[in-house]
């Protein structure tokens, strides 16, 4: 389970070794690295060249393309996956998880669950109500417990 940059990590390991996992959760995952980092009009993009690389530099492009989850989806079996997005997320736009989900659905060769949950009223850090975030965590944990056959 990982969110944002941690969601990128989940996406990368699912592409590299999906056989190691039964269930995975990627919350607001930063998965379309090439396209996002090519858009320098996005507020955080140029600031984060040092962390992710600048795809306008050929050497950096080659690094990014090796780990970018969206660019490395292949025809193979993937575990049960829950992907979440927030419609009002300024850091990871909702279309990144949606695009990744669509590509996974078109390429995966198994019958495992692949669920995208987009919350229309949230941003990058889940619900903003005092206790509303607990509902989000309850949903995630219920997904994990269900797919692991623990409930």
Z-matrix of the N, CA and C atoms (Angstrom, degrees):
N
C 1 1.443
C 2 1.518 1 108.17
N 3 1.332 2 116.01 1 133.49
C 4 1.452 3 120.35 2 176.54
C 5 1.512 4 110.59 3 -160.26
N 6 1.321 5 115.65 4 154.28
C 7 1.449 6 120.61 5 -179.03
C 8 1.511 7 112.18 6 -126.43
N 9 1.323 8 115.93 7 147.29
C 10 1.456 9 124.16 8 179.34
C 11 1.529 10 109.47 9 60.66
N 12 1.336 11 117.80 10 -113.82
C 13 1.468 12 119.30 11 175.77
C 14 1.526 13 110.51 12 -64.09
N 15 1.331 14 116.86 13 -32.44
C 16 1.461 15 120.49 14 175.02
C 17 1.521 16 111.59 15 -66.72
N 18 1.329 17 116.62 16 -29.44
C 19 1.456 18 121.33 17 174.19
C 20 1.518 19 111.30 18 -68.89
N 21 1.335 20 116.06 19 -34.03
C 22 1.464 21 120.25 20 173.18
C 23 1.523 22 109.03 21 -60.90
N 24 1.320 23 116.90 22 -44.50
C 25 1.459 24 121.33 23 178.53
C 26 1.530 25 110.88 24 -59.93
N 27 1.326 26 117.05 25 -44.48
C 28 1.462 27 120.44 26 178.33
C 29 1.523 28 109.64 27 -60.07
N 30 1.333 29 117.16 28 -46.30
C 31 1.462 30 120.83 29 179.26
C 32 1.520 31 112.56 30 -60.84
N 33 1.331 32 116.43 31 -41.65
C 34 1.462 33 120.03 32 -179.40
C 35 1.531 34 111.26 33 -65.65
N 36 1.331 35 117.52 34 -45.07
C 37 1.468 36 118.61 35 -178.74
C 38 1.531 37 111.50 36 -70.71
N 39 1.337 38 117.46 37 -30.06
C 40 1.465 39 118.81 38 176.19
C 41 1.521 40 111.13 39 -66.50
N 42 1.320 41 116.85 40 -35.07
C 43 1.468 42 119.74 41 176.31
C 44 1.520 43 111.46 42 -71.37
N 45 1.326 44 116.47 43 -39.55
C 46 1.464 45 120.18 44 -176.26
C 47 1.521 46 112.70 45 -76.48
N 48 1.340 47 117.00 46 -44.88
C 49 1.465 48 121.28 47 -174.48
C 50 1.519 49 111.92 48 -143.81
N 51 1.314 50 118.36 49 65.72
C 52 1.465 51 119.97 50 -179.43
C 53 1.526 52 112.74 51 -63.07
N 54 1.313 53 116.77 52 -21.60
C 55 1.464 54 121.45 53 -179.15
C 56 1.525 55 113.21 54 -68.52
N 57 1.317 56 117.86 55 -13.83
C 58 1.461 57 121.03 56 -178.64
C 59 1.528 58 113.45 57 -81.91
N 60 1.333 59 117.06 58 -8.16
C 61 1.452 60 120.31 59 -171.90
C 62 1.515 61 111.91 60 -129.14
N 63 1.320 62 115.62 61 146.92
C 64 1.464 63 122.33 62 172.21
C 65 1.526 64 109.70 63 -96.46
N 66 1.328 65 116.10 64 -36.33
C 67 1.460 66 122.55 65 -176.52
C 68 1.516 67 109.41 66 -141.96
N 69 1.338 68 116.27 67 142.96
C 70 1.462 69 120.91 68 177.05
C 71 1.522 70 109.15 69 -140.41
N 72 1.332 71 115.20 70 145.84
C 73 1.462 72 121.55 71 176.68
C 74 1.524 73 107.62 72 -126.89
N 75 1.326 74 115.75 73 124.20
C 76 1.466 75 122.36 74 176.85
C 77 1.522 76 107.55 75 -118.99
N 78 1.317 77 116.49 76 107.01
C 79 1.463 78 121.56 77 -178.28
C 80 1.523 79 109.57 78 -95.86
N 81 1.318 80 116.03 79 129.70
C 82 1.463 81 123.61 80 -175.58
C 83 1.539 82 110.80 81 34.14
N 84 1.343 83 117.11 82 58.46
C 85 1.462 84 120.03 83 -172.23
C 86 1.532 85 113.17 84 -76.04
N 87 1.310 86 114.77 85 134.65
C 88 1.466 87 122.50 86 174.64
C 89 1.523 88 106.39 87 -84.02
N 90 1.332 89 116.98 88 91.10
C 91 1.465 90 120.45 89 -169.29
C 92 1.528 91 115.17 90 -116.64
N 93 1.324 92 117.40 91 -16.85
C 94 1.473 93 120.29 92 179.75
C 95 1.527 94 108.44 93 -103.92
N 96 1.307 95 115.46 94 65.94
C 97 1.464 96 122.23 95 -168.24
C 98 1.526 97 112.16 96 -63.99
N 99 1.316 98 118.43 97 -46.06
C 100 1.465 99 121.24 98 -177.54
C 101 1.531 100 110.59 99 -58.43
N 102 1.324 101 117.26 100 -55.81
C 103 1.468 102 120.01 101 -176.65
C 104 1.516 103 112.64 102 -63.19
N 105 1.319 104 117.43 103 -40.95
C 106 1.459 105 119.95 104 179.98
C 107 1.524 106 110.96 105 -65.54
N 108 1.315 107 117.04 106 -46.21
C 109 1.464 108 119.85 107 -176.96
C 110 1.532 109 112.54 108 -72.70
N 111 1.315 110 117.52 109 -17.52
C 112 1.468 111 120.00 110 174.84
C 113 1.528 112 112.13 111 -77.54
N 114 1.330 113 117.18 112 -17.95
C 115 1.462 114 121.43 113 -178.68
C 116 1.522 115 110.11 114 -93.97
N 117 1.327 116 116.72 115 91.84
C 118 1.466 117 119.28 116 -176.94
C 119 1.529 118 113.05 117 -78.39
N 120 1.342 119 117.94 118 5.35
C 121 1.462 120 120.27 119 173.02
C 122 1.531 121 111.11 120 -83.68
N 123 1.336 122 117.54 121 -14.64
C 124 1.467 123 121.22 122 176.76
C 125 1.529 124 107.57 123 -73.26
N 126 1.341 125 117.69 124 130.29
C 127 1.465 126 120.86 125 -172.06
C 128 1.533 127 117.06 126 -50.70
N 129 1.319 128 119.29 127 -41.45
C 130 1.465 129 120.18 128 -174.87
C 131 1.533 130 114.14 129 -90.30
N 132 1.321 131 117.73 130 -8.17
C 133 1.466 132 120.56 131 -170.61
C 134 1.522 133 113.23 132 -58.07
N 135 1.309 134 117.56 133 -61.01
C 136 1.471 135 119.15 134 -174.88
C 137 1.527 136 111.39 135 -65.33
N 138 1.329 137 116.05 136 -31.43
C 139 1.463 138 120.21 137 177.53
C 140 1.529 139 111.28 138 -63.21
N 141 1.327 140 117.27 139 -28.82
C 142 1.457 141 121.26 140 -175.43
C 143 1.527 142 114.37 141 -100.93
N 144 1.318 143 118.46 142 10.82
C 145 1.467 144 120.40 143 175.28
C 146 1.526 145 111.02 144 -56.54
N 147 1.308 146 116.85 145 -36.48
C 148 1.465 147 120.60 146 -179.91
C 149 1.516 148 113.32 147 -64.30
N 150 1.327 149 116.98 148 -29.85
C 151 1.463 150 120.85 149 -179.22
C 152 1.525 151 112.14 150 -86.63
N 153 1.351 152 116.79 151 -46.48
C 154 1.455 153 120.46 152 -172.46
C 155 1.516 154 113.20 153 -100.33
N 156 1.331 155 116.76 154 -25.78
C 157 1.455 156 121.69 155 -173.84
C 158 1.513 157 110.04 156 105.57
N 159 1.313 158 116.14 157 158.78
C 160 1.453 159 123.01 158 178.10
C 161 1.525 160 107.45 159 -107.14
N 162 1.329 161 118.24 160 108.08
C 163 1.464 162 120.28 161 -174.75
C 164 1.535 163 114.11 162 -65.72
N 165 1.331 164 117.22 163 -8.83
C 166 1.464 165 119.72 164 175.97
C 167 1.533 166 111.20 165 -77.14
N 168 1.308 167 115.64 166 -11.88
C 169 1.475 168 121.89 167 174.58
C 170 1.529 169 106.65 168 -99.12
N 171 1.315 170 117.44 169 121.05
C 172 1.472 171 122.30 170 -172.91
C 173 1.530 172 112.51 171 -51.72
N 174 1.308 173 117.85 172 -45.40
C 175 1.468 174 122.13 173 -179.63
C 176 1.538 175 110.37 174 -60.06
N 177 1.320 176 116.70 175 -43.31
C 178 1.462 177 120.88 176 178.99
C 179 1.527 178 110.56 177 -68.21
N 180 1.339 179 116.90 178 -40.29
C 181 1.458 180 120.74 179 177.94
C 182 1.526 181 110.19 180 -55.49
N 183 1.318 182 116.75 181 -43.85
C 184 1.468 183 120.94 182 179.94
C 185 1.526 184 111.68 183 -63.53
N 186 1.331 185 117.73 184 -38.41
C 187 1.469 186 120.40 185 176.78
C 188 1.524 187 110.05 186 -63.41
N 189 1.336 188 115.30 187 -49.28
C 190 1.464 189 120.53 188 -175.16
C 191 1.525 190 111.25 189 -62.95
N 192 1.316 191 116.63 190 -44.32
C 193 1.463 192 120.23 191 -176.07
C 194 1.535 193 111.20 192 -63.04
N 195 1.319 194 117.57 193 -24.19
C 196 1.472 195 120.81 194 178.46
C 197 1.524 196 113.24 195 -72.23
N 198 1.349 197 117.21 196 -29.89
C 199 1.466 198 118.57 197 -176.53
C 200 1.528 199 113.89 198 -112.64
N 201 1.309 200 119.36 199 -13.39
C 202 1.464 201 122.73 200 -175.62
C 203 1.536 202 110.95 201 -59.69
N 204 1.332 203 117.75 202 114.95
C 205 1.469 204 120.29 203 -176.09
C 206 1.518 205 114.21 204 -56.32
N 207 1.319 206 118.19 205 -45.15
C 208 1.460 207 120.56 206 -177.94
C 209 1.525 208 111.29 207 -61.65
N 210 1.296 209 117.18 208 -39.36
C 211 1.462 210 121.72 209 -175.51
C 212 1.521 211 113.61 210 -79.06
N 213 1.318 212 118.09 211 -7.02
C 214 1.455 213 120.52 212 -176.47
C 215 1.525 214 114.49 213 -118.92
N 216 1.324 215 117.78 214 13.28
C 217 1.466 216 120.54 215 174.94
C 218 1.527 217 107.83 216 -66.31
N 219 1.331 218 115.32 217 134.53
C 220 1.468 219 121.24 218 -178.33
C 221 1.524 220 109.99 219 -130.99
N 222 1.323 221 115.95 220 165.31
C 223 1.457 222 120.88 221 173.19
C 224 1.526 223 108.21 222 -72.94
N 225 1.318 224 115.01 223 107.82
C 226 1.465 225 121.57 224 178.05
C 227 1.516 226 108.48 225 -172.66
N 228 1.321 227 116.03 226 174.02
C 229 1.456 228 121.49 227 176.53
C 230 1.526 229 109.69 228 -77.83
N 231 1.324 230 114.89 229 136.89
C 232 1.465 231 122.17 230 174.35
C 233 1.522 232 107.29 231 -121.40
N 234 1.329 233 118.21 232 156.38
C 235 1.469 234 120.06 233 177.46
C 236 1.527 235 110.68 234 -73.93
N 237 1.327 236 116.54 235 -179.36
C 238 1.461 237 121.07 236 170.80
C 239 1.529 238 107.26 237 -62.64
N 240 1.326 239 115.79 238 134.13
C 241 1.468 240 119.83 239 -175.67
C 242 1.518 241 110.11 240 -134.86
N 243 1.334 242 115.38 241 133.03
C 244 1.462 243 123.17 242 169.85
C 245 1.523 244 107.01 243 -112.46
N 246 1.331 245 115.64 244 125.86
C 247 1.455 246 121.93 245 177.77
C 248 1.524 247 107.04 246 -119.84
N 249 1.336 248 116.67 247 131.51
C 250 1.460 249 119.74 248 178.59
C 251 1.524 250 109.82 249 -117.31
N 252 1.330 251 114.34 250 153.68
C 253 1.460 252 121.30 251 177.48
C 254 1.518 253 108.53 252 -145.97
N 255 1.328 254 115.31 253 155.87
C 256 1.459 255 121.69 254 174.19
C 257 1.518 256 109.12 255 -118.23
N 258 1.306 257 116.88 256 125.98
C 259 1.465 258 120.82 257 -176.47
C 260 1.536 259 112.05 258 -59.75
N 261 1.322 260 116.74 259 -32.84
C 262 1.468 261 121.29 260 -177.60
C 263 1.523 262 112.86 261 -100.71
N 264 1.307 263 117.20 262 26.92
C 265 1.465 264 121.84 263 -178.33
C 266 1.531 265 109.86 264 -81.91
N 267 1.334 266 118.35 265 115.12
C 268 1.464 267 120.49 266 179.14
C 269 1.531 268 113.28 267 -82.16
N 270 1.319 269 117.90 268 -12.06
C 271 1.473 270 121.48 269 -177.30
C 272 1.520 271 112.12 270 -93.42
N 273 1.313 272 115.89 271 -48.21
C 274 1.473 273 121.38 272 175.83
C 275 1.521 274 106.00 273 -121.98
N 276 1.317 275 115.72 274 101.85
C 277 1.458 276 119.98 275 -177.40
C 278 1.526 277 109.87 276 -61.35
N 279 1.320 278 116.83 277 146.18
C 280 1.472 279 122.36 278 -173.73
C 281 1.530 280 112.51 279 -57.01
N 282 1.325 281 117.76 280 -25.99
C 283 1.471 282 118.54 281 -176.63
C 284 1.523 283 112.93 282 -73.43
N 285 1.345 284 118.12 283 -20.00
C 286 1.472 285 118.23 284 176.70
C 287 1.525 286 111.14 285 -63.47
N 288 1.347 287 119.36 286 -55.37
C 289 1.468 288 118.60 287 176.77
C 290 1.526 289 112.66 288 -61.70
N 291 1.348 290 117.40 289 -34.88
C 292 1.468 291 120.17 290 -179.98
C 293 1.528 292 110.72 291 -65.52
N 294 1.321 293 116.96 292 -44.73
C 295 1.469 294 121.63 293 178.82
C 296 1.526 295 111.00 294 -62.09
N 297 1.318 296 115.51 295 -44.27
C 298 1.461 297 121.12 296 -179.28
C 299 1.522 298 110.36 297 -63.70
N 300 1.340 299 116.12 298 -43.46
C 301 1.463 300 120.62 299 178.14
C 302 1.523 301 110.71 300 -59.75
N 303 1.326 302 116.66 301 -45.91
C 304 1.470 303 120.45 302 179.99
C 305 1.524 304 111.15 303 -61.20
N 306 1.320 305 116.99 304 -42.09
C 307 1.463 306 119.88 305 179.99
C 308 1.527 307 110.76 306 -67.11
N 309 1.332 308 116.63 307 -42.61
C 310 1.465 309 119.75 308 176.63
C 311 1.528 310 110.67 309 -59.45
N 312 1.329 311 116.72 310 -45.05
C 313 1.470 312 120.44 311 -179.45
C 314 1.516 313 111.77 312 -60.75
N 315 1.318 314 116.83 313 -37.18
C 316 1.468 315 119.61 314 -177.82
C 317 1.525 316 112.52 315 -78.66
N 318 1.326 317 118.00 316 -19.40
C 319 1.460 318 120.93 317 -174.61
C 320 1.525 319 114.77 318 -108.67
N 321 1.327 320 118.09 319 -27.70
C 322 1.463 321 118.82 320 -174.31
C 323 1.523 322 111.30 321 -67.13
N 324 1.319 323 115.08 322 147.10
C 325 1.463 324 120.91 323 -173.34
C 326 1.530 325 112.65 324 -109.34
N 327 1.308 326 117.46 325 14.55
C 328 1.464 327 121.81 326 -176.47
C 329 1.524 328 110.30 327 -116.53
N 330 1.323 329 115.72 328 179.60
C 331 1.464 330 121.78 329 176.39
C 332 1.523 331 111.65 330 -109.96
N 333 1.310 332 117.26 331 17.40
C 334 1.464 333 120.96 332 -179.65
C 335 1.526 334 110.58 333 -69.20
N 336 1.325 335 114.80 334 158.87
C 337 1.462 336 121.31 335 -179.09
C 338 1.528 337 110.21 336 -68.66
N 339 1.318 338 114.96 337 134.66
C 340 1.465 339 121.84 338 171.46
C 341 1.521 340 105.42 339 -133.69
N 342 1.321 341 115.76 340 105.53
C 343 1.457 342 121.82 341 -172.31
C 344 1.522 343 110.17 342 -118.36
N 345 1.323 344 115.74 343 129.56
C 346 1.464 345 122.15 344 172.72
C 347 1.517 346 107.59 345 -110.22
N 348 1.329 347 116.01 346 123.64
C 349 1.462 348 121.23 347 176.72
C 350 1.526 349 107.52 348 -117.54
N 351 1.324 350 115.30 349 111.17
C 352 1.464 351 121.03 350 178.01
C 353 1.514 352 108.38 351 -107.25
N 354 1.317 353 116.00 352 119.98
C 355 1.466 354 120.81 353 178.64
C 356 1.519 355 108.53 354 -94.35
N 357 1.303 356 115.80 355 123.18
C 358 1.463 357 121.41 356 -173.93
C 359 1.525 358 113.46 357 -74.55
N 360 1.325 359 117.88 358 -18.34
C 361 1.454 360 120.46 359 -175.35
C 362 1.537 361 113.32 360 -107.77
N 363 1.308 362 117.66 361 7.06
C 364 1.463 363 118.96 362 -176.18
C 365 1.519 364 112.12 363 -115.06
N 366 1.323 365 113.15 364 166.72
C 367 1.454 366 121.04 365 176.65
C 368 1.508 367 110.19 366 -114.88
N 369 1.312 368 116.35 367 -135.46
C 370 1.455 369 121.67 368 -173.74
C 371 1.533 370 113.15 369 -76.29
N 372 1.317 371 116.46 370 -30.01
C 373 1.460 372 119.73 371 -172.82
C 374 1.522 373 113.91 372 -112.49
N 375 1.318 374 118.27 373 38.34
C 376 1.452 375 122.24 374 174.22
C 377 1.525 376 111.33 375 74.21
N 378 1.306 377 115.28 376 -163.22
C 379 1.464 378 121.37 377 -177.34
C 380 1.522 379 111.01 378 -68.56
N 381 1.330 380 115.98 379 152.46
C 382 1.457 381 119.14 380 -175.34
C 383 1.519 382 114.15 381 -103.06
N 384 1.321 383 117.83 382 -6.99
C 385 1.463 384 120.15 383 177.79
C 386 1.519 385 111.12 384 -67.20
N 387 1.298 386 115.74 385 157.88
C 388 1.471 387 120.84 386 -174.67
C 389 1.526 388 112.75 387 -52.80
N 390 1.318 389 117.21 388 -42.87
C 391 1.465 390 121.00 389 -178.65
C 392 1.529 391 113.20 390 -117.91
N 393 1.323 392 117.73 391 -0.94
C 394 1.462 393 120.95 392 -175.44
C 395 1.524 394 113.29 393 -61.99
N 396 1.317 395 117.34 394 -30.73
C 397 1.459 396 119.81 395 179.48
C 398 1.527 397 111.48 396 -60.58
N 399 1.337 398 116.28 397 -26.76
C 400 1.463 399 120.05 398 179.80
C 401 1.525 400 111.37 399 -64.44
N 402 1.340 401 117.32 400 -33.66
C 403 1.464 402 121.17 401 176.90
C 404 1.525 403 110.27 402 -64.48
N 405 1.336 404 115.75 403 -38.68
C 406 1.463 405 119.67 404 178.32
C 407 1.529 406 110.57 405 -64.77
N 408 1.320 407 116.64 406 -45.43
C 409 1.464 408 119.68 407 178.43
C 410 1.527 409 111.39 408 -65.43
N 411 1.318 410 117.38 409 -38.03
C 412 1.470 411 120.64 410 178.01
C 413 1.528 412 110.22 411 -60.83
N 414 1.336 413 117.10 412 -41.69
C 415 1.457 414 121.10 413 178.16
C 416 1.530 415 110.83 414 -62.24
N 417 1.320 416 116.14 415 -45.64
C 418 1.475 417 120.83 416 -179.75
C 419 1.520 418 110.61 417 -62.40
N 420 1.333 419 116.22 418 -46.88
C 421 1.464 420 119.00 419 -178.81
C 422 1.527 421 111.40 420 -67.16
N 423 1.324 422 117.94 421 -35.19
C 424 1.463 423 120.78 422 176.67
C 425 1.530 424 109.97 423 -63.77
N 426 1.342 425 117.13 424 -41.26
C 427 1.465 426 121.01 425 176.85
C 428 1.528 427 110.38 426 -60.00
N 429 1.318 428 116.22 427 -47.20
C 430 1.466 429 120.72 428 -179.49
C 431 1.528 430 110.45 429 -61.03
N 432 1.320 431 116.67 430 -50.32
C 433 1.469 432 120.71 431 -178.42
C 434 1.527 433 111.42 432 -62.07
N 435 1.316 434 117.51 433 -40.50
C 436 1.472 435 121.99 434 -179.98
C 437 1.522 436 110.38 435 -65.44
N 438 1.334 437 118.15 436 -47.72
C 439 1.456 438 120.36 437 -176.41
C 440 1.521 439 112.64 438 -72.37
N 441 1.320 440 116.92 439 -20.61
C 442 1.455 441 120.36 440 174.77
C 443 1.523 442 111.96 441 -91.39
N 444 1.345 443 115.77 442 5.81
C 445 1.472 444 122.90 443 -179.10
C 446 1.513 445 112.83 444 57.65
N 447 1.321 446 116.20 445 39.61
C 448 1.455 447 120.72 446 -179.84
C 449 1.525 448 112.13 447 -102.14
N 450 1.332 449 117.00 448 -3.98
C 451 1.478 450 119.96 449 173.91
C 452 1.517 451 108.66 450 -133.88
